[in-house]
Amino acid sequence: MKQIMGYVLVTGVLASHPAGALAQSFEARVGGFGYLSRRSAAFGGTVGTENGVLGGLAAQIRSRYLGLSAGAWGGSFSADSGAAAGKIANADVSLIAGLPAFSLEAGYARRGFSGAVGTITWSFVRLGARLELPISSSGAYAGLSVAGYAAVKEQNGKGAGSGAEGETSILYLPARLPVYFRIGYSIHRFTARSATGAVPDDVSGIILGIGLRFGGIRAGAASP
């Protein structure tokens, strides 16, 4: 399976507002990240592991109460303990509702894996919550996000599944630079279910991200 690639275009037209008010009325971010990950999956009844350095894109635009986010990540894993090499890809788009400190998310996602047994693609609804709290006045924020998967379906309609994800992170927004930095630990737990039983497929690891931002809807986050 070819790696899913995400192209996210974010635009906003609020010409009737002064520039200062515009900068404070919304926030936009777009950037990339590396995912130093480990995959644990079942092959022939035996759970094996693989290691990989994945890549991804992330974008978000939001006001104080509503927003939209989208992202994609994927790459190849090397063969390791009891597992064969393969490729994995994941992409999602979500609506955001709530304050910057705490918000709820609802969206749609797709996940695919390609290996020796072929290519399998899944789609599901993603429901979650996100917490971002300032660390003093340093411009850094401690983040925690969780999400569960519902209505999981295989592309051919013959399989179902379940899953969840979580991430802890530190987000840094320099006061006078239009950039952001992110470091965190993420885990995606996915279980495919078919007539032959449940097949777990978990990916976890460290995320290192950097990107551009514009605007600011929280103290210390506005662009210069």
C-alpha positions as CSV (number, residue, x, y, z in Angstrom):
1,M,0.0,0.0,0.0
2,K,1.3,3.4,-0.9
3,Q,1.8,5.7,2.1
4,I,-1.1,8.0,2.7
5,M,-0.1,11.6,2.0
6,G,-2.0,14.5,3.5
7,Y,-2.2,17.9,1.9
8,V,-4.0,20.4,4.1
9,L,-4.8,24.0,2.8
10,V,-6.0,26.4,5.5
11,T,-7.4,29.8,4.5
12,G,-9.2,32.6,6.4
13,V,-10.8,35.8,5.1
14,L,-11.6,38.3,7.8
15,A,-10.8,41.6,6.0
16,S,-13.3,43.6,7.9
17,H,-11.4,43.3,11.2
18,P,-8.3,45.3,12.1
19,A,-5.0,43.4,11.9
20,G,-4.6,43.2,15.7
21,A,-8.1,41.9,16.2
22,L,-7.6,39.4,13.4
23,A,-4.5,38.0,15.1
24,Q,-6.4,37.5,18.3
25,S,-9.5,36.0,16.8
26,F,-8.0,32.7,15.6
27,E,-4.9,30.6,15.5
28,A,-3.5,28.5,12.7
29,R,-0.7,25.9,12.8
30,V,0.8,23.7,10.1
31,G,4.0,21.6,10.5
32,G,5.6,18.2,10.3
33,F,6.8,15.7,12.8
34,G,9.0,12.6,13.2
35,Y,7.6,9.5,15.0
36,L,10.3,7.3,16.6
37,S,8.0,4.3,16.9
38,R,7.7,0.6,17.8
39,R,4.9,-1.6,16.4
40,S,3.5,-4.7,18.2
41,A,1.3,-6.9,16.1
42,A,0.0,-10.5,15.9
43,F,1.3,-12.7,13.1
44,G,0.1,-16.3,12.9
45,G,-1.0,-16.2,16.5
46,T,2.3,-14.8,17.7
47,V,2.9,-11.2,18.8
48,G,6.0,-9.7,17.1
49,T,7.6,-6.3,17.2
50,E,9.0,-3.9,14.6
51,N,10.8,-0.6,14.8
52,G,10.5,2.4,12.5
53,V,11.0,6.1,12.0
54,L,7.8,7.5,10.6
55,G,6.9,10.9,9.3
56,G,3.8,13.0,9.4
57,L,2.0,16.3,8.8
58,A,-0.4,18.2,11.1
59,A,-2.6,21.3,10.6
60,Q,-5.1,23.1,12.8
61,I,-7.1,26.3,12.6
62,R,-9.5,27.4,15.3
63,S,-11.2,30.3,17.1
64,R,-11.6,30.3,20.8
65,Y,-14.5,27.9,20.6
66,L,-14.5,26.0,17.3
67,G,-11.9,24.6,15.0
68,L,-10.7,22.1,12.4
69,S,-7.7,19.8,12.5
70,A,-6.2,17.3,10.1
71,G,-3.2,15.1,10.1
72,A,-1.4,12.1,8.5
73,W,1.5,9.9,9.5
74,G,3.0,6.8,8.1
75,G,6.1,4.9,6.9
76,S,7.9,1.6,7.0
77,F,8.9,-0.7,9.8
78,S,11.9,-3.0,9.7
79,A,11.6,-6.7,10.5
80,D,12.3,-7.6,14.2
81,S,11.2,-10.1,16.8
82,G,8.7,-12.5,15.1
83,A,7.4,-9.8,12.7
84,A,7.7,-9.1,9.0
85,A,8.6,-5.7,7.5
86,G,5.6,-3.6,6.4
87,K,4.2,-0.2,5.8
88,I,1.6,1.6,7.8
89,A,-0.4,4.9,7.2
90,N,-3.0,6.8,9.1
91,A,-4.9,10.0,8.3
92,D,-7.7,11.9,10.1
93,V,-9.8,15.1,10.0
94,S,-11.7,16.3,13.1
95,L,-14.0,19.1,14.2
96,I,-13.0,20.8,17.5
97,A,-15.4,22.4,20.0
98,G,-14.4,24.0,23.3
99,L,-11.9,26.3,24.9
100,P,-8.1,26.1,24.1
101,A,-7.5,24.6,27.6
102,F,-10.1,21.8,27.1
103,S,-11.9,20.8,23.9
104,L,-13.8,17.9,22.4
105,E,-13.1,16.4,19.0
106,A,-15.1,14.3,16.5
107,G,-13.9,13.2,13.1
108,Y,-13.2,10.6,10.4
109,A,-10.1,8.6,10.0
110,R,-8.5,5.9,7.8
111,R,-5.8,3.4,8.6
112,G,-3.9,1.1,6.2
113,F,-1.2,-1.6,6.5
114,S,0.7,-3.2,3.7
115,G,2.9,-6.3,4.2
116,A,3.5,-9.9,3.1
117,V,-0.2,-10.8,3.4
118,G,-1.3,-7.9,1.3
119,T,-2.9,-4.5,1.9
120,I,-5.8,-3.8,4.4
121,T,-7.5,-0.5,4.8
122,W,-9.8,0.5,7.7
123,S,-12.1,3.5,8.2
124,F,-13.6,4.7,11.5
125,V,-15.1,7.5,13.5
126,R,-12.7,9.2,15.9
127,L,-14.1,10.7,19.2
128,G,-11.8,12.4,21.7
129,A,-10.9,15.1,24.1
130,R,-7.8,17.4,24.4
131,L,-6.3,19.2,27.4
132,E,-3.6,22.0,27.0
133,L,-2.6,23.9,30.2
134,P,0.1,26.6,30.4
135,I,3.3,25.9,32.3
136,S,3.7,29.3,34.2
137,S,4.3,32.1,31.6
138,S,7.1,30.4,29.7
139,G,5.1,29.9,26.5
140,A,5.1,26.1,27.1
141,Y,1.9,24.1,27.4
142,A,1.4,20.6,28.9
143,G,-0.9,18.6,26.7
144,L,-3.0,15.4,27.1
145,S,-5.2,13.9,24.5
146,V,-7.3,10.7,24.3
147,A,-9.6,9.3,21.6
148,G,-11.6,6.2,20.9
149,Y,-12.6,4.6,17.6
150,A,-16.2,3.8,16.7
151,A,-17.9,2.3,13.6
152,V,-14.6,0.6,12.5
153,K,-15.0,-1.1,9.1
154,E,-12.6,-2.8,6.8
155,Q,-12.6,-1.5,3.2
156,N,-14.2,-4.6,1.8
157,G,-16.9,-4.5,4.4
158,K,-16.1,-8.0,5.9
159,G,-14.2,-7.0,9.0
160,A,-14.8,-4.8,12.1
161,G,-12.6,-3.6,14.8
162,S,-11.9,-1.3,17.8
163,G,-9.2,1.0,19.0
164,A,-8.1,4.0,21.0
165,E,-5.2,6.5,21.1
166,G,-3.5,8.7,23.6
167,E,-0.7,11.3,23.8
168,T,1.1,13.3,26.4
169,S,3.1,16.3,25.1
170,I,4.9,19.6,25.7
171,L,4.0,22.4,23.2
172,Y,6.2,25.5,23.1
173,L,5.0,28.7,21.5
174,P,7.8,31.3,21.4
175,A,6.4,34.8,22.2
176,R,8.1,36.6,19.2
177,L,8.6,33.9,16.6
178,P,5.8,32.5,14.3
179,V,6.8,28.9,15.0
180,Y,6.0,26.1,17.4
181,F,7.8,23.0,18.8
182,R,6.3,19.8,20.1
183,I,7.7,16.8,21.9
184,G,5.5,14.0,23.2
185,Y,4.8,10.3,23.6
186,S,1.9,8.7,21.6
187,I,0.3,5.3,21.5
188,H,-2.3,4.0,19.0
189,R,-4.0,0.7,19.9
190,F,-5.9,-0.9,17.1
191,T,-7.6,-4.3,17.1
192,A,-9.0,-5.8,13.9
193,R,-11.8,-8.4,14.4
194,S,-12.9,-11.1,11.9
195,A,-14.2,-14.6,11.9
196,T,-10.7,-15.9,12.8
197,G,-10.5,-13.8,15.9
198,A,-9.0,-10.5,17.2
199,V,-5.7,-9.2,15.8
200,P,-4.0,-6.5,17.9
201,D,-1.8,-3.9,16.1
202,D,-0.3,-1.2,18.4
203,V,2.1,1.6,17.4
204,S,3.8,3.7,20.1
205,G,6.7,6.0,20.4
206,I,8.2,9.5,20.7
207,I,7.0,12.4,18.5
208,L,9.2,15.4,17.7
209,G,7.4,18.2,15.8
210,I,8.1,21.7,14.4
211,G,5.9,24.1,12.4
212,L,4.6,27.5,11.6
213,R,1.8,29.3,13.3
214,F,-0.2,32.5,12.9
215,G,-2.5,34.3,15.3
216,G,-3.1,33.7,19.0
217,I,-6.2,32.8,21.0
218,R,-4.4,32.4,24.3
219,A,-2.0,34.5,26.5
220,G,1.5,34.6,25.1
221,A,0.6,32.9,21.9
222,A,0.1,35.8,19.5
223,S,2.4,36.4,16.6
224,P,4.7,39.4,16.8
